[in-house]
Amino acid sequence: MSEFKQLIGGELVGGAREMDVVNPANGKPFAKCPVADEAQLNEAVAAARAAFPAWAAKSQDERAELINKVADALGEQTADLARLLTTEQGKPLDQAGMELMASGFTMKTFTGMRLEPRTIQENEKQKVYEIRKPLGVVAAITPWNFPLMMVVHKVAPALLAGNTVVVKPAATTPLTTLKFGEICQKILPPGVVNVICDQNDLGDKLTSHPDVDKISFTGSTATGKKVMEAASRAVKRVTLELGGNDAAIVLDDADPVETAQKVFQAAMANAGQVCLAVKRAYVPGKIYDAFCDELARLAGAAVVDEGTAQGAQIGPVQNQMQYEKLKGLLESAKAEGKVIAGGNAMDREGFFIEPTIVRDVTEDARIVREEQFGPVLPVLRYDEIEDVLVRANDTDYGLGGSVWGKDIERATKVAERVQSGTVWVNQHMALAPNIPFRGAKQSGMGAELGPEGLNEFTQATVINVKLT
């Protein structure tokens, strides 16, 4: 295993100490990771601050050219980085490769965008237009479910807009991000991108740092609230992409078997560790049994194994804390509903949970009210569409959701009434880098991806000119 270094001010450096990084497929350490202290955090922020004027002074075309070079270098290392990503995160190797390819594609998509002046009013007496300027130093704090893709969602638009960045990856999946830092070190000017690691002890110091102008955070709602509180002390700009409890509403004209197969994939992707994964399925009584039976069949047939194993479809959950949480939820589920597939941790080393389907549950069940973030899906019965909309919307979350049915016009009208930032019809998790993605309620604020996501890393300034 290669050596891992942080990136501070254009230099690859060790940490104040080291920590083990654990392979979730066996629960054992496989690498050492440098860990920053507060002094190194301050150095990283200072380096980003010093690099900001020259980087902001470059044209968008110049910045885009360099970002493209990073994307190309990332693509050249896809095979090696995918294996590293699988080892630290757990997802099957083909899914890790897809994350690498999606990351490069997202970077290139952003380099095709431009921040252009917007004319608001213009006549012989007055010209009013809006320009967008970079904010300064961005703190990018990323989660463990998509360690590289979430970095790219923040770094690419931040850099294109003219900001500099300090990246802090999740403590349990820092290594792929450190390798991304090595790529940036070879291509970007010193200080433009900095990468530091911690053991969940530097977050508040980074978000409250006086020289950090913007925070882009992806993670749990509970932690997002702490980030927002820290940002409020200096009224920092903040983008939060937080938890979800996404509902799939299946209409009575849907094919139960075909739809169950698609909902299953949307629930179990990345072992269910996706903020946008289906977390609750609402199914009408007339097709409920057939739908549940197909889900149970799929769960029983799914190949659960370490990510490097041939044919693996579902890997382990990423860390022991999440593993223990899921075991507790499964015990509750056995009392709250009928487990028709799975229901247990697997009897093997590592953090493996059986793909689990629970039917005949009610809205007050823990497995319904809480975001599981694992390979677990409760299926709830309904009879009236008005009733199911009330139930599906009765949550503090509002990240995503989907509606399934053969009558597309009807399904679309139902989708418009779901209280979420994104709602899909006859699909789920159909993301693209040119389409904005945002949360409602306590699932976040601000946007990622698309031109709207690029604008999040800018300050809008109105220029109002009197001509006569």
C-alpha positions in Angstrom: 0.0 0.0 0.0 1.4 3.4 -1.0 2.1 6.2 1.4 -0.5 8.8 1.9 0.1 12.5 2.4 -2.0 15.6 3.0 -1.8 18.6 0.6 -1.0 21.9 2.2 0.2 24.9 0.2 1.3 22.8 -2.7 3.4 20.4 -0.6 2.6 16.8 0.2 3.1 16.5 4.0 2.5 14.1 6.8 0.3 14.7 9.8 0.8 15.6 13.4 -0.1 11.9 14.0 -1.5 8.9 12.1 -4.6 6.9 12.3 -5.7 3.5 11.0 -8.0 3.2 8.0 -10.2 0.1 8.3 -11.4 -2.1 5.4 -15.2 -2.6 6.1 -15.1 -6.0 4.4 -13.1 -7.5 7.2 -13.1 -4.8 9.9 -9.3 -4.7 9.9 -6.9 -1.8 9.4 -5.1 -1.8 6.0 -3.4 1.6 5.8 -2.2 4.5 7.8 -3.5 8.0 7.2 -2.0 11.3 8.3 -4.0 13.4 10.8 -3.8 17.1 10.9 -3.7 19.2 14.1 -5.1 22.7 14.5 -1.8 24.2 13.4 -1.9 22.3 10.1 -5.5 23.3 9.6 -4.5 26.9 10.0 -1.6 26.4 7.5 -4.1 25.0 5.0 -6.5 27.9 5.3 -3.6 30.4 5.1 -2.3 28.7 2.0 -5.8 28.9 0.4 -6.1 32.5 1.4 -2.7 33.4 -0.1 -3.5 31.6 -3.3 -6.9 33.2 -3.8 -6.0 36.5 -5.5 -3.9 35.0 -8.3 -6.4 32.2 -8.9 -9.4 34.5 -8.9 -7.5 36.8 -11.4 -7.3 34.0 -13.9 -10.0 33.9 -16.6 -12.7 31.3 -16.4 -11.2 29.7 -19.5 -7.8 29.4 -17.8 -9.3 27.9 -14.7 -11.4 25.5 -16.8 -8.3 24.3 -18.7 -6.5 23.3 -15.4 -9.6 21.6 -14.0 -9.9 19.6 -17.2 -6.3 18.5 -16.7 -7.2 17.2 -13.2 -10.2 15.3 -14.7 -8.0 13.8 -17.3 -5.4 12.7 -14.7 -8.1 11.3 -12.6 -9.3 9.2 -15.6 -5.8 7.8 -16.1 -5.8 6.4 -12.6 -9.3 5.0 -12.6 -8.3 1.4 -12.1 -6.0 2.0 -9.2 -8.2 4.5 -7.5 -11.3 2.3 -7.9 -9.6 -0.5 -6.0 -8.5 1.9 -3.3 -12.1 3.3 -3.1 -13.5 -0.2 -2.8 -11.0 -1.1 0.0 -11.8 1.9 2.1 -15.5 2.3 1.4 -16.7 -1.2 0.7 -18.7 -0.8 -2.5 -18.3 -3.4 -5.3 -15.4 -2.7 -7.7 -17.7 -1.9 -10.7 -19.6 0.6 -8.6 -16.3 2.2 -7.5 -15.3 2.5 -11.2 -18.6 4.2 -12.0 -18.0 6.7 -9.2 -14.6 7.5 -10.7 -16.0 8.0 -14.1 -18.9 10.1 -12.9 -16.4 12.3 -11.0 -14.4 13.0 -14.1 -17.5 13.6 -16.2 -18.9 16.0 -13.5 -15.6 18.0 -13.6 -15.7 18.3 -17.3 -19.3 19.3 -17.3 -18.6 22.2 -14.9 -15.7 23.4 -17.1 -18.2 23.9 -19.9 -20.2 26.3 -17.8 -19.5 30.1 -17.5 -20.5 32.8 -15.2 -21.9 35.6 -17.4 -23.2 39.0 -16.5 -27.0 39.1 -16.4 -28.8 42.2 -17.6 -31.6 43.2 -15.4 -32.7 46.5 -17.0 -31.4 48.6 -19.8 -32.7 51.8 -21.5 -31.4 55.2 -22.5 -31.4 56.4 -18.9 -30.2 53.4 -16.9 -28.3 50.1 -17.1 -28.6 47.5 -14.4 -26.8 44.2 -14.5 -25.5 41.5 -12.2 -22.1 40.0 -12.0 -20.8 37.1 -9.9 -17.6 37.1 -8.0 -15.8 34.4 -6.1 -16.2 34.3 -2.4 -12.7 33.4 -1.3 -11.8 30.3 0.7 -14.2 27.4 0.6 -14.3 24.6 3.2 -15.4 21.4 1.5 -16.5 18.7 4.0 -17.4 15.4 2.5 -19.0 12.1 3.6 -18.0 8.5 3.5 -20.6 7.1 1.1 -19.2 8.6 -2.1 -15.8 9.8 -1.0 -14.5 11.1 -4.3 -17.7 12.1 -6.1 -18.8 14.4 -3.2 -15.3 16.1 -3.3 -15.8 16.8 -7.0 -19.3 18.2 -6.5 -17.7 20.9 -4.4 -14.2 21.4 -5.7 -15.0 21.7 -9.4 -17.6 24.5 -9.2 -15.7 26.2 -6.4 -12.5 26.4 -8.5 -14.2 27.4 -11.7 -15.9 30.3 -9.9 -12.4 31.4 -8.7 -12.3 30.2 -5.1 -9.6 28.2 -3.4 -10.5 25.2 -1.3 -9.7 23.3 1.9 -11.0 19.8 1.7 -11.7 17.7 4.8 -12.8 14.1 3.9 -14.7 11.8 6.2 -12.4 10.2 8.9 -13.3 6.7 7.7 -12.7 7.2 4.0 -9.8 9.7 3.6 -7.5 7.9 1.2 -9.1 8.4 -2.2 -9.4 12.1 -1.4 -5.7 12.2 -0.5 -4.8 10.7 -3.9 -7.0 13.3 -5.5 -4.9 15.8 -3.7 -1.8 14.4 -5.2 -3.3 14.9 -8.7 -4.1 18.5 -7.8 -0.6 19.1 -6.5 0.9 18.2 -9.9 -1.5 20.4 -11.9 -2.9 23.3 -9.9 -1.0 26.3 -8.4 0.1 25.8 -4.8 -2.6 26.5 -2.2 -5.5 26.4 -4.7 -6.6 23.0 -3.3 -5.6 21.8 0.1 -6.5 18.4 1.7 -6.3 17.7 5.4 -7.6 14.8 7.5 -9.0 14.6 11.0 -10.6 12.1 13.4 -13.8 14.1 13.6 -12.2 16.7 15.8 -11.4 19.6 13.5 -14.8 20.2 11.9 -15.8 23.1 14.1 -12.4 24.7 13.9 -12.6 24.6 10.1 -16.2 25.9 9.8 -15.7 28.7 12.3 -12.3 29.7 11.0 -12.3 33.5 10.3 -10.6 33.1 7.0 -13.1 30.6 5.6 -15.7 32.4 3.5 -18.0 29.5 2.4 -18.8 26.1 3.7 -20.1 23.3 1.5 -21.1 20.3 3.6 -22.6 16.9 2.8 -23.5 14.6 5.7 -26.1 14.0 8.4 -28.8 16.5 9.3 -27.5 16.5 12.9 -24.0 17.5 11.9 -25.4 19.9 9.3 -27.1 21.8 12.1 -23.7 22.2 13.9 -22.2 23.4 10.7 -24.9 25.9 10.2 -24.5 27.1 13.8 -20.8 27.6 13.3 -21.4 29.5 10.0 -23.9 31.8 11.7 -21.2 33.3 14.0 -19.7 35.1 11.0 -22.7 34.8 8.6 -20.7 32.6 6.3 -22.2 31.4 3.1 -23.2 27.7 3.4 -24.5 24.9 1.3 -25.9 21.9 3.1 -26.8 18.6 1.5 -28.1 16.5 4.4 -30.1 13.4 5.2 -33.1 12.0 3.5 -36.0 9.6 4.0 -37.0 9.3 0.4 -40.4 7.8 -0.3 -41.3 5.8 -3.4 -45.0 6.0 -4.1 -46.2 3.2 -6.3 -49.6 3.8 -8.0 -52.2 1.1 -8.5 -51.6 0.9 -12.3 -47.9 0.0 -11.9 -46.6 -3.4 -12.7 -45.8 -4.9 -9.3 -42.9 -7.1 -10.4 -41.2 -4.7 -12.8 -41.6 -1.8 -10.4 -40.4 -3.8 -7.4 -37.2 -4.6 -9.3 -36.5 -0.9 -10.0 -37.4 0.2 -6.4 -35.1 -2.6 -5.0 -32.2 -1.3 -7.0 -32.9 2.3 -5.9 -33.0 1.1 -2.2 -30.0 -1.1 -2.2 -27.5 0.8 -4.3 -24.2 1.3 -2.4 -25.7 -1.0 0.4 -28.4 1.6 0.8 -25.9 4.2 1.8 -27.1 6.9 -0.5 -28.8 10.1 0.8 -31.3 9.8 -2.1 -31.9 6.0 -1.9 -35.5 4.8 -1.5 -36.0 4.6 2.2 -39.7 3.9 2.3 -42.0 2.3 -0.3 -45.8 3.0 -0.3 -47.7 0.4 -2.3 -51.5 0.1 -2.9 -53.3 -2.8 -1.4 -54.3 -4.4 -4.7 -50.6 -5.1 -5.6 -49.1 -5.0 -2.2 -48.5 -8.8 -1.8 -47.1 -9.3 -5.2 -44.8 -6.3 -4.8 -43.5 -7.5 -1.4 -43.0 -11.0 -2.7 -40.8 -9.8 -5.6 -38.8 -7.6 -3.2 -38.2 -10.6 -0.9 -37.1 -12.7 -3.9 -34.7 -10.1 -5.0 -33.2 -9.6 -1.5 -32.7 -13.4 -1.2 -31.0 -13.6 -4.5 -28.7 -10.6 -4.1 -25.0 -11.4 -4.0 -23.6 -9.8 -0.8 -19.8 -10.0 -0.6 -16.6 -8.0 -0.3 -16.3 -5.4 -3.1 -13.4 -7.1 -4.9 -15.3 -10.5 -5.1 -16.5 -11.6 -8.6 -20.2 -10.9 -9.0 -20.6 -8.9 -5.8 -23.7 -6.7 -5.9 -23.9 -5.4 -2.4 -20.9 -4.7 -0.2 -20.6 -4.1 3.6 -21.8 -0.9 5.3 -18.9 1.4 5.6 -18.1 1.6 9.3 -18.8 0.0 12.6 -20.9 2.9 14.0 -23.3 2.6 11.1 -23.2 -1.2 11.4 -24.2 -1.1 15.1 -27.0 1.4 14.3 -28.4 -0.9 11.7 -28.3 -3.9 14.0 -30.4 -1.9 16.4 -32.9 -0.9 13.8 -33.3 -4.4 12.6 -34.1 -5.6 16.1 -36.8 -2.9 16.3 -38.1 -3.9 12.9 -38.8 -7.5 14.1 -41.2 -6.1 16.6 -42.7 -3.4 14.4 -43.4 -5.4 11.3 -42.9 -8.7 9.4 -39.4 -9.3 8.1 -39.8 -11.2 4.9 -36.1 -11.2 3.8 -32.9 -10.7 5.7 -33.2 -9.0 9.1 -29.8 -9.8 10.5 -26.1 -9.0 10.4 -24.3 -11.6 8.5 -22.2 -14.2 10.3 -18.9 -13.2 8.9 -16.1 -10.8 9.5 -16.7 -7.2 8.4 -19.7 -5.0 8.5 -22.2 -7.0 6.4 -26.0 -6.6 6.8 -28.4 -8.9 5.0 -30.6 -7.1 2.4 -33.8 -6.7 4.4 -37.4 -6.2 3.4 -40.0 -5.4 6.1 -43.7 -5.4 5.4 -46.8 -4.6 7.4 -45.2 -1.7 9.2 -46.8 1.6 10.3 -45.7 5.2 10.1 -44.5 5.3 13.8 -42.0 2.5 13.4 -38.4 3.4 13.9 -37.5 1.8 10.5 -39.9 4.2 8.8 -39.3 7.4 10.8 -35.5 7.3 10.8 -33.2 7.3 7.9 -31.8 3.8 7.8 -28.8 4.4 5.5 -28.3 0.7 4.9 -29.7 -2.2 2.9 -33.1 -2.1 4.6 -36.5 -1.2 3.1 -39.9 -1.0 4.8 -42.9 -1.4 2.6 -46.1 0.3 3.7 -49.7 -0.3 2.4 -52.1 2.4 1.4 -55.5 2.6 -0.3 -56.2 6.3 -1.1 -53.8 8.7 -2.9 -54.7 11.6 -0.6 -53.8 9.5 2.4 -50.5 8.4 1.0 -49.4 11.9 0.2 -50.1 13.0 3.7 -48.1 10.1 5.1 -45.2 10.4 2.7 -44.9 14.2 3.4 -45.1 13.8 7.1 -41.4 13.9 7.7 -38.7 16.4 8.6 -36.8 15.3 5.5 -37.3 16.4 1.9 -34.4 15.4 -0.3 -35.8 13.1 -3.0 -38.7 10.9 -3.8 -40.3 9.0 -6.7 -43.7 8.1 -8.1 -44.3 5.0 -10.2 -47.2 4.3 -12.6 -48.2 3.6 -16.2 -50.3 6.7 -16.5 -47.4 9.2 -16.7 -49.7 12.3 -16.5 -51.3 11.1 -13.4 -48.0 10.1 -11.8 -46.5 13.5 -12.6 -49.4 15.3 -10.9 -48.8 13.2 -7.8 -45.0 13.9 -8.0 -45.7 17.6 -8.0 -47.4 17.2 -4.6 -44.4 15.4 -2.9 -42.5 17.8 -0.6 -38.9 17.1 -1.7 -36.1 18.9 -3.6 -36.2 16.4 -6.4 -39.0 14.0 -7.3 -38.6 11.4 -10.2 -41.3 9.7 -12.2 -40.7 6.1 -13.1 -37.1 6.4 -12.1 -35.0 7.2 -9.0 -31.6 8.7 -8.4 -31.4 9.9 -12.0 -28.7 12.6 -11.3 -26.8 14.6 -13.9 -24.1 17.3 -13.4 -26.1 19.8 -15.4 -29.3 19.4 -13.3 -29.5 21.1 -9.9 -29.9 19.0 -6.8 -31.2 20.5 -3.5 -33.0 19.5 -0.3 -36.2 20.7 1.2 -37.1 21.0 4.9 -34.2 19.6 7.0 -32.6 17.8 4.1 -30.5 20.9 3.3 -30.2 24.3 1.8 -28.7 25.7 -1.4 -28.0 23.7 -4.5 -25.3 21.4 -5.9 -24.7 20.6 -9.5 -26.0 22.6 -12.5 -25.5 26.3 -13.0 -27.4 26.8 -9.7 -24.7 24.8 -8.0 -22.0 26.9 -9.6 -23.7 30.1 -8.4 -23.6 28.9 -4.8 -19.8 29.6 -4.9 -20.2 33.2 -5.9 -21.4 36.6 -4.5 -23.9 38.3 -6.8 -23.2 42.0 -7.2 -25.7 44.4 -8.9 -24.1 47.2 -10.9 -26.6 50.1 -11.3 -25.5 52.7 -13.8 -27.2 56.1 -14.4 -26.6 56.9 -18.1 -28.2 60.3 -18.3 
